[in-house]
Amino acid sequence: MYKEGELTLGLHIPLENFQFQTPTMKKQVELAQFAENYGFSSLWFRDVLLQDPSFGDPATGQIYDMLIYLTYLASKTKEIALGTSAVVLSLRHPLRVAKEMATIENLFPERLIMGVSSGDRRADFLGLGISHENRGKRFMESFKYLNQLLYEEFPTVASSLGGVAGANLVPKPTKRIPTMITGYSQQDMNWFAENGDGWMYYPQNPHLQAESIKQWRELVDYYHPGIFKPFSQPMHLDLSENPNEGPTPIRLGFRIGRNALIDILNIYKEIGVNHLFFALFDSKRPAEEVIHELGEEVLPYFPPHEVKS
């Protein structure tokens, strides 16, 4: 999925062109398997609790709880990576997150990508009685707690969120779970360049994205000289039936034909994007049709990386 100087492609769940309506969630297993067979390298899931039309996004992610549904689709597929975009650490207790993530990683080894964030949907914070204004501080505290539980044996944890002494998380992950900081998570770039395994940021035009990636990679090199940390981003896609149609900006992405899409993806690759996943929410065409065209005509230019044994 990640290799320095290269770009792979994934898809955002739900695989459906629901636009601003509620997703039907039909045929998701079949479409996930269809995408995996073509060689898409990832499926991504959102952590949303409540339908909140005032947020400007009336759909609740993939409707179902993120981790339950991720596990369900993991059981129906074989090797495609499963990413969270993102676990809202400010709303989930880190002990629970650690238990859930380590369990998924043990059941489906080396398939989990853990995107984490501080969250932004006020309705979810209000519903859980958690301060929206203090989410950045809670995120940082949860992040430290989570990593101690996952990767230290019998850690000593002292936190306002709870404590651990003389006890240990079981199971432990069989390998480190790649942890991608999403957005800024109410931190500064120094913090997530030092602490994350990678960065996932919102889509921007290539010039602005190039500046963000350049600044971040310079900081990564400062804190971790010579270490590659991947950059990921989503893109909303309305794939035109005309393969030669040029790009027209839409919400968080483009309406575009496949030939111009290949050109834009090559630009993103050149500026340092290592993984890009398409959201088909705003598509005019059925998801199955779009996945087929992407798989046949676009994915061969950006194939998944071979795993060396």
N, C-alpha and C positions, 0 to 999 in steps of 0.2 A: 504493500500500500504506500509506503514511504521510501523514497530514495532521493538522495541529494541531486539536484539538477533535473529531476524528472517530475512528471505529472500523471497522476492516476485519477479515475473518475468514479463517483458514487452517486447514490440517489437518496432522497429524503422521503421518509415515510410520513404520510400515506402516499402510495403510488396512485395518485388520483387527481383529476383536474376539477377540484371542488370549488375553486376560486373563493368567494366569501360566504359560501354556504357551509353547512355541516357535512363533513366527509361521510360517505356511506360505508367505507371500510370494506367494500366488496372486493373479492379476488386478490386480496393482499398476499396470501400465501403463494398463489400461482404466479403472481407478478414478481414477487421476491425471488422465486425459483427461476423464473424467466430471466431476470436481471443477472442472477448468479451464473447461469449457463452461458450468458454472453460474455462474462468476464468483468462486470462491474465489481469494484473491489470493496464497496461498503454500502451499508444501509444506516441511516441516521434517524434518531428518535428524539422527540421533544418532551420536556418535563413541564407539563401544564396541568393544573388542577381544575380550574373553574372556567366556564364560558363567560367571557367578559366583553360584550360588544363595545363598551366604551374604550377598550384598549385599541380598537381599530383592527382587531383580529378575532372575529367571533368564534372561530373553530378552536377546539381544545386540543391542539396538537394532533396526535393520532387517536383521539378519543379515549383510548384505554390507558391505564397506568403505564408509564414509560418502561419500567424494568420488567413488569409482568409481560408486556407485549413483546419486548425485546427478547425475552427468554422463549416465548412462544414461537417467534419467527426463527430464533436460533435452532430450535428443535426441528424445524421444517426445512432447514437449509444445511449445507455441508461445510462451507469454508469461508463464505463472504464475511467480512468484518462487520461488527455491530457497534455503532458509535452513539454516544449520548451527546445531544447538542441543546442543552447540556444539563447535567445534574445540578439542580439549584441547591448548593451546599448551605445556603442561608436558610433554607426551608426544611432540610432533611438532617436528622441527627447523624453525625459522622460515624457513630458506632453501628447504626443500622446500615448506612451506606457501605461501610467496610465489610460487614457481613454479607450483604447482597452482592457486592462487586466480587469479592473473593469466591463466593459460591458460584456465580456465573462463570468466572474465569476457570474454576476447577471443572465445571461441567462442560464447558466449551473452550478448551485451551487455546490461547493466543488469538482469540477472535474479538475480544472486547477492546474498544477505544473509549476511554473515559474523559469526555469533555465535561468541564465543571464551570459553573458561573455563580455570580451573586444574585441573579434574578432581577426582574424588572416589573413583573405583573403585580400591581398593588392589591388586586382582589385576592390573590393567593396568600399574600402576607397578612392581610386583614383577616381572612378566614382562619388562619392558623394562630392569630394573635401574636405575630412576630413583627418587630419594627422594620418598616421598609427603609427608614432613614439610616438605621444602623447596620444594614445588610453587608456593607463592606467589611466592617470589623468582625461580624459573625462569620463571614466567608473565610477570612484569613485564619480565624481561630479553628473553624471546622476543617480547613485544609490541613493544618498542622496535626490536629487530632487524628484525622483520617490516615495520614501517611505514617504516623507512629503505630497505629493499630495494624496497618497492612504489612509493614516492613520491619518492625522491631519485635524481638521476642520478649515477652513479658514486659512491655513498656511501662514506664511510670508517666502517667498523664495527669496533669493538673490543669483544669480548664473550667471556665464558668459554665460550660456545657455538660460537665460531669468529670469524673476522674476514674483512672484505672490504676490499680496497684496489686501486684501478686496474681494477676490474671492475664490471659492471653487470648487473642482472636483465633478461632478455628472455623473454617480452614484458612490457611495462609494462601495467597496466590502462588501458583506454580512458577510464575515469572512476573516481573514487574508489569503492571497494567499501564500502558502509555496514557499519561494524564495531560490533556490539552486545556490550557486556560482559554476561556471563551470571552471575546471582547476584552474589556479592561477589568471586569469584575470588581470595579470600584478601587482598583489598585493602580500603581504607576507601572510603566513598562519595565523599569529596573526590577521590580518584584517578580513579574511573571517571566522575564528573561532568565532570572536566577532560579526560580522554583518550578516552573512547568517543564514538561517533556516536549512541549510544542505549543503553538499558538493558533487559535482559530478565530478569525476576525470576519466581520460583516463584509459583504461585497462592496467594492468601490470601483471607480474606473481605474484602468491599469496604471495611470500615472500616479494617482494618489495611493493606490495599493503598493506600488513599488517603493514609494517613500516610507510607508509604514514598515514594510518588510525590511528595507535597508537599515532603518534605525533599530529595529528589533534584533536583527542578526548581528549588528555591531555590539549590542549589549550582551547577547548570548556569548559572543566570542570573548568579551571581557570577563564574564563570570565563569564560562566553561570553554576555555580555549581549545579549538580543534574539534569540538563536539557538534554534530549535526542535530538540530532540532527542527522538525518539519513545520511548515505553515499550511493551514487548510482554510477553505472558505466555501460557503454555499453560493448558489446562483439560481434565482428563479428563471425558469425557461418556458417560453412559449415558442415551440419549434414550428416554423412555417412549413407548409407543404411544398412551397417553392424553395428548392435547395439553394438558389442564388439570391434570395431576399437578404438585404442588408440589415444591420441591427437597428432596432428601435427600442429605446429604454422603456422598461416597465418597472413596476415595484420590485426593487432588489434584483434586477436582472434585465433580460432582453427578450423581445420578440425577434426571431432571427432564423435564417435558413442555415442548413447544416454546413455549407461551404464557408460562410462567414463565421460560423461558430467555431469551426476548426482553426480559422485564423486568429480569433480572439483567444481561444484556449492556448494556442502557441505563444501568444503575447504574455498571458498569465504564467505560463511555464517559464518563459525567459526572465520574468521579474522575480521568480522564486516561489510561486505557488506550487506546492507538492501534491496537494489533493484538493479536488473541487467536486462538490456534490450538488446535483440538480434537484431543485424543488419543482415539481410539475403542477403545482397548485393552480397557477394562472394560465395553464395551457388551454388552447381551444380544441385540441385534439385528444382523443382517449389516451390514457397513459400507456396502454399496451402497444399502441401504434407508435408512440414516441420512443418508447424503450426499444422497440424493434429497429427503428431507423437509426437511433443512436448506436445501438449494438452492432449493426451491420456497417454503418458508414462513418462513424466518428470514433468509436472505441478502438478500432485497430491502430489509430494514430497515438493512442494513450493507453496501452495495455497494462494490466497488472504485472507486477514484477515477479519473476520466478524466484521461488524460495530454494536456496541451496541447502542441501542436506549435509 
